[in-house]
């Protein structure tokens, strides 16, 4: 194994890591409706991909380069989703379902400055409360922590919100 082969394989790995990370972020911004940014990221990703593929395609019989290509893809996927989560722009809908007899989680969330809407409903095991709160995406972990402190058995779902109209989110939520 030559130094040239190792350097070439590391380059391929790095290019794929960058390409797939950019592509993952591109998909997320596209889903969020940021078409121009998604287009720019597609352009960048395509160029990086072409350079990486050109390094491998001529030597498909070289297992180190093939592994570097596949490894860069795998690590790039993980890195891209981590980057997207760190950016955490936008809003999420948190839905909390608890038995009516359980402690009122909505009050705890309101005390923390979140708006909460509560509905009574019928669940599999009886009456339940369904609480809804639209929150800044970067604060989801904080809200989940508050919910788990109040009721670790609460059923919680989180969904990305594509648009928020009539913005009622208080300024203190945008820490």
SULHU-V812692 format. One record per pair of residues at least 24 apart in sequence whose ideal C-beta (glycine too) atoms are under 8 Angstrom apart, sorted by the first residue. I is the first residue (numbers start at 1). J is the second residue. D is the distance in whole Angstrom. If there is no record, write none. Layout:
I&J&D / I&J&D
//
This chain:
1&64&7 / 5&62&7 / 5&64&6 / 5&65&8 / 6&64&8 / 8&55&6 / 8&65&7 / 9&64&5 / 9&65&5 / 9&67&8 / 9&68&4 / 10&68&7 / 11&55&7 / 12&52&6 / 12&55&5 / 12&56&6 / 12&65&6 / 12&68&4 / 12&69&5 / 12&72&6 / 13&68&4 / 13&69&8 / 13&71&6 / 13&72&4 / 13&75&8 / 14&72&7 / 15&48&5 / 15&49&8 / 15&51&6 / 15&52&4 / 15&55&7 / 15&72&7 / 16&49&8 / 16&52&5 / 16&68&7 / 16&69&6 / 16&71&8 / 16&72&3 / 16&73&5 / 16&76&6 / 17&72&4 / 17&75&5 / 17&76&4 / 17&79&6 / 18&48&5 / 18&76&7 / 19&45&5 / 19&48&4 / 19&49&5 / 19&52&6 / 19&72&8 / 19&76&6 / 20&72&7 / 20&73&5 / 20&76&3 / 20&77&5 / 20&79&8 / 20&80&6 / 21&76&5 / 21&77&8 / 21&79&5 / 21&80&4 / 21&83&6 / 22&48&7 / 22&80&7 / 23&76&8 / 23&80&7 / 24&76&7 / 24&77&6 / 24&79&8 / 24&80&3 / 24&81&6 / 24&83&8 / 24&84&6 / 25&80&6 / 25&83&6 / 25&84&5 / 25&87&8 / 28&84&4 / 31&160&8 / 31&162&8 / 32&89&7 / 32&90&6 / 32&160&8 / 32&162&7 / 33&162&7 / 33&163&8 / 88&136&8 / 88&137&5 / 88&138&4 / 88&140&8 / 89&137&7 / 89&138&8 / 90&136&8 / 90&137&5 / 90&160&7 / 90&161&7 / 91&134&5 / 91&135&7 / 91&136&6 / 91&137&6 / 91&160&8 / 91&161&4 / 91&164&5 / 91&169&8 / 92&134&7 / 92&135&6 / 92&136&8 / 92&137&5 / 92&140&5 / 92&158&5 / 92&159&7 / 92&160&6 / 92&161&6 / 93&132&6 / 93&133&7 / 93&134&5 / 93&158&7 / 93&159&5 / 93&160&8 / 93&161&5 / 94&131&8 / 94&132&7 / 94&133&5 / 94&134&8 / 94&135&6 / 94&140&7 / 94&143&5 / 94&144&8 / 94&147&8 / 94&156&7 / 94&157&8 / 94&158&5 / 95&130&7 / 95&131&7 / 95&132&6 / 95&156&7 / 95&157&5 / 95&158&8 / 95&159&7 / 96&129&8 / 96&130&7 / 96&131&4 / 96&132&8 / 96&133&8 / 96&147&6 / 96&154&5 / 96&155&7 / 96&156&5 / 97&121&8 / 97&123&7 / 97&128&5 / 97&129&7 / 97&130&5 / 97&131&8 / 97&154&7 / 97&155&4 / 97&156&8 / 98&128&6 / 98&129&5 / 98&131&8 / 98&151&6 / 98&153&8 / 98&154&5 / 98&155&7 / 99&123&8 / 99&125&7 / 99&126&7 / 99&127&7 / 99&128&6 / 99&129&8 / 100&126&8 / 100&127&4 / 100&128&6 / 100&129&6 / 102&129&8 / 102&151&5 / 102&153&8 / 102&154&7 / 103&150&6 / 103&151&6 / 104&129&7 / 105&129&8 / 105&131&6 / 105&146&8 / 105&147&6 / 105&150&5 / 105&151&6 / 105&154&6 / 106&131&5 / 108&146&6 / 108&149&8 / 108&150&5 / 109&133&6 / 109&143&7 / 109&146&6 / 109&147&8 / 112&142&8 / 112&143&8 / 112&146&6 / 113&170&6 / 113&172&5 / 113&173&6 / 114&143&7 / 114&173&7 / 115&168&6 / 115&169&7 / 115&170&8 / 134&161&6 / 134&164&6 / 134&169&7 / 135&169&8 / 135&173&7 / 136&169&7 / 136&173&6 / 136&174&6 / 139&173&7 / 139&175&8
//
